[in-house]
Amino acid sequence: MQPHVEQTVTDRVGKHERIEEMAGYQWTLDKPRVAGWYWFRGAAHEADPFIVEVDQVGQFQWPDGGYQEVALAKGEWAGPIQLPEDD
């Protein structure tokens, strides 16, 4: 069992700001044009959305290890995802 950690008001405000920032992402059929991290969900919503890294040549890796060109993927994208800042 992990000990309870008391949060400060600053901690709570920071978490809410990050949640609001993440909530700003919109699903779109527009495919990524720049390298980075993106949310992806299949067109049929057959699985939970997951995060992929799109590389410089426009490919990404599926969770099973296979690679695919972004142009051939049938689904929706959200991103690029901004990396969190260090404290």
VMD Tcl script that draws the C-alpha trace (Angstrom):
set ca {
  {0.00 0.00 0.00}
  {1.34 3.40 -0.94}
  {1.32 6.21 1.61}
  {-1.13 9.05 1.10}
  {0.55 12.16 -0.27}
  {-1.05 15.49 0.52}
  {-1.40 17.72 -2.54}
  {-0.90 21.44 -2.40}
  {-3.22 23.90 -4.11}
  {-0.44 24.52 -6.64}
  {-0.31 20.78 -7.45}
  {-4.05 20.66 -8.03}
  {-4.07 23.79 -10.21}
  {-1.20 22.42 -12.31}
  {-3.01 19.12 -12.84}
  {-6.21 20.89 -13.89}
  {-4.27 23.06 -16.35}
  {-2.73 19.94 -17.92}
  {-6.13 18.24 -18.16}
  {-7.61 21.30 -19.85}
  {-4.65 21.44 -22.22}
  {-5.09 17.78 -23.16}
  {-8.83 18.26 -23.63}
  {-8.03 20.74 -26.41}
  {-7.08 17.97 -28.86}
  {-9.61 17.30 -31.60}
  {-10.07 14.07 -33.57}
  {-9.62 14.61 -37.29}
  {-9.27 12.59 -40.46}
  {-6.38 14.86 -41.48}
  {-3.21 12.79 -41.40}
  {-0.09 14.05 -39.61}
  {2.28 16.02 -41.82}
  {5.09 16.47 -39.32}
  {6.98 14.03 -37.14}
  {5.82 13.73 -33.53}
  {3.57 11.87 -31.11}
  {-0.12 11.53 -31.96}
  {-3.27 9.87 -30.69}
  {-4.71 7.40 -33.22}
  {-8.00 5.51 -33.30}
  {-9.19 3.19 -36.03}
  {-12.05 4.16 -38.30}
  {-14.30 1.44 -36.84}
  {-13.31 2.30 -33.23}
  {-12.48 -1.40 -32.85}
  {-9.91 -0.69 -30.15}
  {-9.13 1.98 -27.59}
  {-7.20 4.97 -28.97}
  {-3.43 4.74 -28.53}
  {-0.40 6.98 -28.94}
  {2.03 6.50 -31.81}
  {5.21 8.23 -32.89}
  {5.16 9.38 -36.50}
  {8.71 9.49 -37.87}
  {10.38 11.85 -40.36}
  {9.46 9.65 -43.36}
  {5.76 9.43 -42.40}
  {5.58 5.98 -40.82}
  {4.40 4.82 -37.42}
  {4.57 1.58 -35.46}
  {1.46 -0.40 -34.50}
  {1.31 -1.82 -30.95}
  {2.01 -5.29 -32.41}
  {5.33 -4.05 -33.81}
  {4.41 -3.66 -37.48}
  {5.08 -0.42 -39.34}
  {2.72 1.44 -41.65}
  {2.73 4.60 -43.68}
  {0.52 7.30 -42.21}
  {-1.00 7.82 -45.67}
  {-2.40 4.26 -45.64}
  {-3.84 4.30 -42.10}
  {-7.63 4.42 -41.90}
  {-8.62 6.27 -38.79}
  {-8.60 9.52 -36.89}
  {-5.68 11.48 -35.48}
  {-5.23 14.01 -32.68}
  {-2.03 15.94 -32.10}
  {0.83 16.43 -32.24}
  {1.00 15.86 -28.52}
  {3.10 18.38 -26.66}
  {5.70 16.91 -24.32}
  {5.31 17.99 -20.69}
  {7.77 20.50 -19.30}
  {10.22 19.54 -16.59}
  {9.69 21.15 -13.20}
}
mol new
graphics top color blue
foreach p $ca { graphics top sphere $p radius 0.5 }
foreach p [lrange $ca 0 end-1] q [lrange $ca 1 end] { graphics top cylinder $p $q radius 0.2 }
display resetview
